Each structure stands twice: as structure tokens, then as C-alpha cells.
Amino acid sequence: MEFIDVIIEFLPIFMFLAMGILLFIGYPVGFILGGVAVTFGVLGILFGVFKPIHFFNFIPRMWGFSAENLILVAIPCFIFMGIMMERSGIANDLLFTTQVLLRKVAGGLAMAVTVMGTVLAAMTGIIGASVTMMTALALPTMLQQKYSPALATGVIAASGTLGILIPPSIMLIIMADIMQVSVGSLFMAAVTPGLILAALYIIFIGIWAKLDPKVAPSLTKDALKFEQRDLPKMILKAFLPPVILIAMIKGSILLGWATPSEAGAVGAFGATMLALIAGKLNYPMFKSVLHSSGLTIAMVFLIILSATCFAYVFRELGGDYIVEDLIHAAGLGSWGLLFLLMGMTFLLGFFLDWVEITLIILPIFAPLVKLLDFGDHVTTATTSFEVYNETMVWFLVLMAINLQTSFLTPPFGFALFYLKGVAPPEVKTLSIYRGVVPFVIIQLIGLCIVIYEPEVALALSRF
């Protein structure tokens, strides 16, 4: 009887472990989450801790938390916008013009890739699209210019992941929905940390290129063929479309003309118009964009719906209480708890994607974050609601910076998979791994900066 009691008590832990083990087999995440939820729901019925009627709660929860959720409406719009921008060819013009402007700077080509990654992040927020696009466009040129494969691949992978942090980030939308904070506030809070990371990348590239010119040789005269008199026209053609699109998205939110969800529709419309003006929009291209968008949207929402069921069964089996009891038993203060959560997130990033961590781990963290109290270090707000809201926004920005590393840390860094899939055969996996290590360290430095100085994130969020 005691053995049965132990199984019942730790059933949520077994559920979590089963999910973690099954993720390694490569089966679609949405099916794993849904299957584990149903399986452990049945086990809960057999052990008398889960009622059959609870399965009927799946549909209203999936409908209310996902299908009917107006915040999540922004996700399909931003996915469509990102894929439309990828197919319109705007990124190619942006990379070439940035190379021209930085041609005399040591490591200029790598810096140009970082700038392009930052701009793409502000336009799309889709990591796979950014990394594959920059790999196809920039990596052959960097290798042709005798760049170190490690630096070339590291820059592309790290710059491509900025889309997870710089708005419009799909992850930030999901985070805001889970933790019940304003999407607009979270968007604004993530802007400065994202730009700081991009600046740190550029500084690192410049220092490395100065110390060892062989890793990032200067561009040869034959590498860039352009007429000096055409430079103003090139700059206008390359930078005007992204600036217009970013201004449409961010400006409509800041001026109060649109909510973040509505801004997604504004961005999708703007991207379509830019493709039309550029002469790239035609029926086959538009059909391809719709097809790719549909597949991506279906994958994202399957995972969201399945994660909703997983979280519901986990809580009904008492998972939240087990986690809280373990934390309380450890006797950690607010700072100890924060570093524990950040450390757990970083380690999970080696094995899980941001989707799993955000949709599965973040709801488990939610009751723990409510225990955090940092006094005047985070906020000087007077009301309890403002203190909680600003602390939560700051915590989510820390999570977003931390989760960037999940794209770069082997063995399951998805940015590495995207890059390796497009890179030439001569680029070895070991070179890619070596290249991302310095950028993971830079991301952790950025995380420490925002922990040390919360105003870096919170200053803009108050507007």
C-alpha cells in the first residue's frame, strides 16, 4: 500500500520525466504532450486522483485559452509577415548594402550579418527563417572571403536568434499570455536588451578581428561591385522597406492606433505591400507563402493546444504543489530562487526548444515567480499591482534572454540544425559548435546586465 501511495504522490514527476524522455525520440512535440496528458490522466483515474469528467475540461480550456484568445491572434499574422519578407528578397539587398557600408572595417562582413539579423528580428521574429536566410545569403560569401568557419557560423546563428527577443517575437506574445501581463509592455521591455546584445556581438567581432585578422579578413575590391554614385540609391532601397515595416508595427502600438494583436495584421499587410512594390508578389509566390504559413501556424497551435492539456493534467495531479514544496524546503530567498530558475532554464535549453520550455516549464514557474520580492532593486512602484507587474515583465525579459541560448547550445540547438541544413558540406559540425560558444557567453553577459540593472528593460515598458 505504501508503494502505491508513493506512486500517487510522485505521479506528476513521472509525468514530467516521461515527457522529457519521449522528446528525445524525435516524435512531434504536439503529439507527445497530448499523448502524455491522456496517458497520465488515465493512470490518475486508475489511482483515484483524476476523475473521468476532467477529460471534458480539455475542450473548453483549449477553446478559452487558445482558440478564443485574442492575444494569440497575432501569431499567425507575424508568421505570415516573416515568411512574406523572406520570399520578397528584401534581405538580400539589406545584406549587400550593409557590406558596402562596412567594407573598410575589420570584420565588416560579420558585422553586416549582425545588423541584418537585428533588422530581420525586428521585422519577422521567426528564428528558422532568419537563420536559413542568412546562411544561404551570407555564409558562402564569408567562406569565399576566407572567414573562419567558426566565426562565420557563430555570427549567423547568434544574430538569427535575436528574433526571439526583439519584438515582434512570437515567444513574447505567448509568455505575456501565460503570465497575464501586457504584450505591449513586454514588447517595449525587450527592445533595449535585444539591441544591447546586438551591440555586444558587433564589439566582440571587432575585437576578435583586430586581435586575429585571419579569422575575418577585410573585403577585397572585387568582392563588392558597385558604383559610388549609386550608393545613396542603394541605401534607400535596402533600408527604407524595413524601416517602414518596423515603423508600422512599433508605431501603431506606441501611438495607440493598434493593439499588439492588431499590429500583427498591420505588419502582414505592410509586408505584402512591400513585396508588391518590389515587384516580387505574384500568384505562385503568394500561394507558397500561404502554404508555408499554414504549416507553421498549424504546428505552433498544435503544440499550444497539447501543452494546455498537459499543464491541466499536471496541475490536477498535484504537480504545482510538489514544485512549490521542493522550493520551500530548499529555503531559498528571492535571489536564490531567481538564480535557480535561470539555471534550470539554461540547462533545459540544452535539451528542449523554447516552445517546450515556455509552454510547459513557465506555467510551473508561475506560482514561484509570485514569491519573488526584490524591493527597490527592481521597481519603486507603490501599489502591489504595479510592483508585481513590473517584476513579472523583468522576469520574462530575463527568461527571453536566457532562452536565446537554447537555440545555440548543443546537442539540440535548433539554430544549429537550421544552419547545418543549409551550410556547404565543408562546414563541419564541430566548427559550428566552436563558433557559438563565445556568443552563448555574450548572451549570459547580457542576462547579467539586465539582472544587475532592471531599468535596462523596464524604462521603455513604462511608456
Secondary structure, 3 states (H helix, E strand, C coil): CHHHHHHHHCHHHHHHHHHHHHHCCCCCHHHHHHHHHHHHHHHHHHCCCCCHHHHHHHHHHHHHHHHCCCHHHHHHHHHHHHHHHHHCCHHHHHHHHHHHHCCCCCCHHHHHHHHHHHHHHHHCCCHHHHHHHHHHHHHHHHHHCCCCHHHHHHHHHHHHHHHHCCCCCHHHHHHHHHHCCCHHHHHHHHHHHHHHHHHHHHHHHHHHHHHCHHHCCCCCCCCCCCCHHHHHHHHHHHHHHHHHHHHHHHHHHHCCCCCHHHHHHHHHHHHHHHHHHCCCCCHHHHHHHHHHHHHHHHHHHHHHHHHHHHHHHHHHCCHHHHHHHHHHHHCCCHHHHHHHHHHHHHHHCCCCCHHHHHHHHHHHHHHHHCCCCCHHHCCCCCCHHHHHHHHHHHHHHHHHHHHHHHHCCCCCCHHHHHHHHHCCCCCCHHHHHHHHHHHHHHHHHHHHHHHHCCHHHHHHHCC
